[in-house]
Amino acid sequence: MDNEKKVPVFASRFGYIMVAAGAAIGLGNIWRFPYLAYRNGGAIFILIYVAIVFVVGKAGIEMESALGRYTRTNPVAAYGKIHPRFKFIGGIGVLFTFMLDMYYVVVGGYVLKYAVDYLIGADFGGDSTLWYDSFVSHPIMPVVYTLILLLVVVSVLLAGITEKVEKVQKIIMPMLFVILIVCGIGMLVVSPNAMMGLKYYLVPDFSKLTLKTFSDACVQVMFSIGTGWTLYLTLGANVSKDNNIRKDANYIILCDTLVAILAGFVVIPPIVGTGSEMVAGPSLVFVALTDVFAVLPGGRILGFLFFIVLFLAVISSMFTFIEIPAVVVKEKLNVSHAKATVITTIAVFLFSLLCAWSQGDGILSFVRIPWINVDGISWYRIIDWVDCFSSYVLMPVGNVLVAFFCAKIWKFSNYERELTVGGRDGKLRWIDKAVITVLIPIFSIIVLMNVFGILG
């Protein structure tokens, strides 16, 4: 099945890798990874993460990319082309992406707000927590920044993922790396006791090696790399037969992991060195680091550079995050790509209001949604429930279903033929099959056990 002429392909292999890496690199790398590395013993977490990402993450990228290139259609129809009963797998992936969009654009708006504040020299006052809470609780301002972010993304995406997005990503990704390195060096130079923080980050603490550490690494790989939710299937539909999917996967993982590790150099040494509290969630970036920037020499410049890096990571991800549901809308409603993109963006914006207004003392902050675990029932705000259900349930389930589909429905022989272009790019080894049939399900089950409190 080769619909190469019917579907636009990326102009270059480098362009595709930059788009794919840009889609993977986002808040998970620069915001979430440093906190997890800090909490789980620094270097020991990094070692586990790297091992998992180059085994399980790589397999996930390869499977989805091969499916996308083989079927040349939207994520839902792709599974249906091979077997009509399995369209729901693509549907789960699209649902995950839409739910991810709902809160991702809101937090991305926060990032834009802080980048602007650092640029204009805003005074955060003596209490950065109060500043943050006041902003996220405002009924209008977070919505305005969310809308600005979406307008930036959609203006580039209107021409298609292989047009302006490819050209823009060739600029954004190298820029992101350069600024992140500059920011990291700056943090190490001006932070007091930075070497103490660097030692914590680079010297393994084996006492932190638990099943929970392993579970955190598993979910971080899935979230950071972006497997199990049709990201690479969508991009794969525009990949040329000339591309070596297996080598491309290595480059994507290398870029993504390098950014995550560099982010740790930016975040952990100054937090540890200044004696600040390393916290999870928005407080890490918008509160703890704001406090750090306030006391560092040149902190205003470093803060601006950091939030610019974070903003570049957000928009580079959002291009594909919007594209995934948009291609489904395009084919289901039989409309142009531009119209489908606008429809999708409007829908994302409207649903994002639920997440935006559930933060702080927002107008929907009183709404609580139940979450069942082994300890009973917890009550989450809308944004937290959406995050938990999508990232910790739909994503691992999606990984298991993709692995099952390639192994049992599409069959390894057909998968191998597309992945390797009939043997041109090697062959599917027994270890590759073991990763798909054994390791991916096991790792996904560990994530599910974690989110429902079974691992403690």
C-alpha positions, 0 to 999 in steps of 0.5 A, a space after each residue: 500500500 503506497 499512497 506516496 503521491 496522494 499525501 504531502 511528505 516532508 521536504 527533507 529528512 532533517 525537517 522531519 526529525 526536527 518536527 518530530 523531535 519538536 513534537 516530543 520536546 515540551 513541558 515534559 522535558 523542561 518542567 517535569 523531567 528535572 523534578 522527577 530526576 531530583 525526587 528519584 536520586 538524580 543520576 540513577 533516574 537518568 540511567 533508568 530513563 535512558 535505558 527505557 527510552 532507547 528500548 521501549 520508547 524507540 520501539 513505540 516510535 518505530 511502530 507508530 511511524 511505520 503504521 502511519 507511512 503504510 496507511 497514509 491517513 488519519 489515526 482513526 482510519 489508519 487502524 481501520 485500513 488494516 482491520 475495521 474493528 480496531 479503529 477505536 485504538 486510533 480513537 483513544 489516541 486522538 482522545 488523549 491528544 485532545 485532552 492533552 491540548 485542553 490543559 497544555 495550552 493553558 500552562 503554555 499560556 502561563 509560560 508566555 505570560 512569564 516570558 513577557 513579564 521578564 521581558 518588560 521587567 515586571 515586579 513579582 513582589 515579595 511573594 511569588 506564590 501570591 503572584 502566581 495564584 493571583 494570575 491563574 485565578 483571574 477569569 480573563 488573563 489566563 484565557 487571553 494568553 491561551 488564545 494568543 498561544 493558539 493563534 501563534 500555533 494555528 497561523 503557522 499550522 494552517 498550511 500543513 505540517 509539511 509546509 511552514 511548520 517544517 521550516 519553522 521547526 528547523 529554526 526553533 529546534 537549534 535555537 532551543 538547544 543554544 538558548 538552553 545551553 546558555 541558560 544552563 551555563 549561566 545558572 552554574 556560573 551565578 548560582 551559589 553552591 551550584 556544584 552541590 546541586 550538580 553533584 546531586 544531579 550527576 551522582 547516583 543515589 541508589 537508596 532512591 532506586 524503587 519500583 516507584 522510581 522505575 514507574 516514574 521513569 516509564 511514564 516520563 518516557 511515554 509522556 516525553 517521547 510521545 508514544 501510545 497516542 498517535 503522534 508518530 502515526 500522524 507524522 509518519 503519514 507524511 514520511 517518505 519511503 526514503 526515510 530510515 524510520 529506525 535511524 530517525 527514531 534514534 535521532 528523535 530520542 537523542 534530541 529529546 533526551 538531550 533537552 531533558 538532561 540539559 533542563 536538569 542542569 538549568 533547574 536542579 543546581 540553582 534550586 539545590 544551591 539556594 536551598 529552595 524547595 523542589 516541588 512538583 507541578 506549576 510551582 516548580 517553574 512559576 514559583 520556585 524558579 522565580 524565587 531563584 531568579 530573584 536572588 541570582 545576579 543577572 536573574 532577570 535575563 536568565 529568567 527571560 531566557 528560561 521562559 523563552 526556551 520553555 515557550 519554544 518547547 510549548 509551541 514546537 509541541 503544539 503544532 503536532 498536538 493540534 494537527 493530530 485531531 485536525 487530520 481526523 476532522 479534515 477527513 471526517 468532515 471532508 473539509 480543507 486542512 485550513 478549515 479543519 485546523 480552525 475547527 479543531 483550534 476553536 474546540 480546543 480553546 473552548 474546552 481549555 476554559 474548563 481547565 483554565 477556570 479550575 485553577 487557583 480560585 477560578 470560577 470553576 475551582 469548586 468543581 471536583 471530579 472523583 478518582 478511585 484508587 486503592 485507598 478510596 476516592 480522591 477528588 481532583 480539580 478539572 485540570 488535574 483529573 484531565 491530566 491524570 486520566 489522559 497521561 496515566 490511563 489513556 497513554 499506557 493503554 494506548 501503548 499496549 494496544 499499539 503493541 498488540 495491534 502490530 504483533 497480532 493484527 497487522 502481524 510482525 511480517 507485515 510490520 517488518 516489511 514496512 519498517 525496513 522497506 522490504 529488508 533495506 533497513 535491516 530486519 526485525 530481531 527477536 529482541 525487538 519482538 520481545 520488547 513489543 510483546 513483553 516489555 511494553 505491556 509490563 511497563 504500561 501495567 506498572 504505570 497503571 498500578 502506580 496511578 491507582 495507588 497499587 505501588 504505594 
